[in-house]
Amino acid sequence: RYTVMIKLEFGRRNFMKVGGISAALSAIGLTDIQAEDSPTCLLPNDKSVIWVWLGGGATQVETFDPKPDAPDNVRAINGWVKTTGGYHIGADWSDLATVGDKMTVVRSFAHGNASHRTGTHWVMTGHNSTDNTPQSPAYDPSYGSMAASAYGTNNPITGMPAYVRVNNITYDGGAWLGSDYKPYDATGEGVKNLQLKINKDQFLGRQDLLSSLDNLQDGAGLRDQSYNMLLGNIASAFDVKKEDPKTMEAYGTGIGEQLLLARRLAERGTKFITVQYGGWDMHSNISAALKGKVPAIDKALTALINDIHNKGLNKDIMIVVTGEFGRTYKINANAGRDHWPKLSPLMISGGDFDMGYAVGASTSKAEEPKTDPVNPQNLTATLLKHFGVDQHTQRLDMGGRPRYFVDVGTKSIL
């Protein structure tokens, strides 16, 4: 009996839940852990979400609702630009304007919580929390945890973890779903641990192992899948340096590398990837702050949208850009904007939805929704619709009680 030791940050037991791969490895004695297939897991599909978080609370006016006809102290301080979709966005987003036909902005997305902590809880989970104490826990699961619980913690074909965070966002865990559905960390020790603890030549030289795999039903396919998992293809997915230099240049460094990594993971079977890009709590001198903050993500998001479309993945990979709340419709005495949850920025690109327009409208001074108001529950419904998860889907919480992800009958934004 041969044993290959796999050390993974998200747990060896969870990693072995990979359908045919697990069965193949168990059959040849590579593991003493049997597959723990859940009868409630959905069949795999190619749908993924890249969740881009503008931490700190980005301004809705200077992003996707610039209000050209509003007074000077309301409209976008750095101006606006018309997109290829025919609507306007803030002038700082000149690259993103070139893919306006490939994205949809939502101008009526709102909730009622102006706290960084509990506002984040609401938008990350679809549920409000009134517990604003330091280190307050998550009371509801994040969207990535929902996806992982619906489809399993690993892709049954590629073995990729279902839920990956490129960097941390508060309330991105499993809450009542349990710790099995927390995100896998895409950096640091998490990637280093994606390695075989056996010499590759030794592994390939074991003829009895090869024979065991070949004797399985569809043995060649299972063997190939097992090799792919064990010999580094998963670890390789996390290495953006394997991309063409021209692609890397298009995305840029920093946030660009993070979004490129997210695309690599999504196209290889990860269901939900979160990327945090903070620094949007702009209470003063918002004009200069935006000029320093926006260019890198403007370049990176544009590259990501074009890349996904060029690869023909836009129906399967949906990009969501949002944050915990928006900012006041009036410029304050310090030339900045303060917390304002009655309107929040939201942009969606991709998925099997129509693109190239603005959903809803805000009032003339961007105080609150005027038409088609939507909230985080509607965003939850949109994500479930993209993934093909029925709103009637239930999961048991840690107390054994059946729970819904969203109130049944909640309308999708798209």
PyMOL commands that set and color helices and strands:
alter all, ss='L'
color gray80, all
select helices_A, chain A and resi 12-15+20-27+91-93+96-102+116-125+143-151+175-177+179-181+189-192+200-204+207-215+219-230+233-237+240-242+245-251+255-267+286-310+376-387
alter helices_A, ss='H'
color red, helices_A
select strands_A, chain A and resi 48-53+80-82+88-90+104-106+163-165+184-185+272-276+317-322+326-327+339-340+346-350+358-359+361-362+369-371+394-396+402-404
alter strands_A, ss='S'
color yellow, strands_A
deselect
rebuild
show_as cartoon
